[in-house]
């Protein structure tokens, strides 16, 4: 088929489609069809909310309204991937058995001191949405209980600064593998995120 023949066929088709929508009967038929489809869709959604005790039907209605789609499992193709991921990250779980040693500061150095007001101010500024570290203390608890925890943490920080050592429990981290993309096929598709104690 030559270019000219294709062009003529295309123009004929375009004129035919255009005439369909300028014809009054066709427009009315199309409007009725759209209206009926909308009513049917509306009735199907309203049917999910008739029984307030059926939470599953209500959730299905919300999914229909919001066009919610479930994402497929991250690694359903390779069953060995979770085990490989587990082995890869468990190598970081070795406990640090090295005893913390005090480093003697030079005589002319001034020891940093924290006041209870400084510690309380810092606790009140903690982001409540911050993920908890290995101590599993939610950030919201640190923020809401700032008044009660201020004296305790002031003592811990003062001793730590004066002895120039950091408690071993505050050096621990929790490593969370976060997928870089929706479908993962190997360990390189994960990004390790280290969660440290919030108070550090």
Residue pairs with C-beta under 8 A, 6 or more apart in sequence:
20 26
21 27
21 30
44 64
45 61
45 64
45 65
47 57
47 61
48 57
48 58
48 60
48 61
48 62
48 64
49 57
49 58
49 61
51 57
52 58
62 68
71 182
72 182
72 183
74 179
74 182
74 183
74 184
75 81
75 82
75 184
75 185
77 185
78 185
81 184
81 185
81 186
81 187
84 187
85 177
85 187
85 190
88 187
89 175
89 177
89 192
92 173
92 175
96 168
96 171
100 165
100 166
100 167
100 168
101 165
102 163
102 164
102 165
103 164
104 164
105 111
105 164
111 161
111 162
112 161
113 158
113 161
114 154
114 157
114 158
114 161
115 154
116 150
116 151
116 154
119 150
119 153
119 154
119 157
120 146
120 147
120 150
123 142
123 143
123 146
123 149
123 150
123 153
124 143
124 146
126 139
126 142
126 143
126 198
127 139
128 138
128 139
128 140
128 143
129 139
130 139
130 198
131 139
131 176
131 195
132 138
132 139
132 195
132 198
133 172
133 173
133 174
133 195
133 196
133 197
133 198
133 200
134 172
134 173
134 174
134 195
134 197
135 169
135 172
135 197
135 198
135 199
137 197
137 198
137 199
139 198
142 149
142 198
142 199
153 199
156 167
160 166
160 167
169 197
170 197
170 199
170 200
172 196
172 197
173 194
173 195
173 196
174 194
174 195
175 192
175 193
175 194
175 195
176 192
176 193
176 194
176 195
177 190
177 191
177 192
177 193
178 190
178 191
178 192
178 193
179 189
179 190
179 191
180 189
180 190
180 191
181 189
183 189
184 190
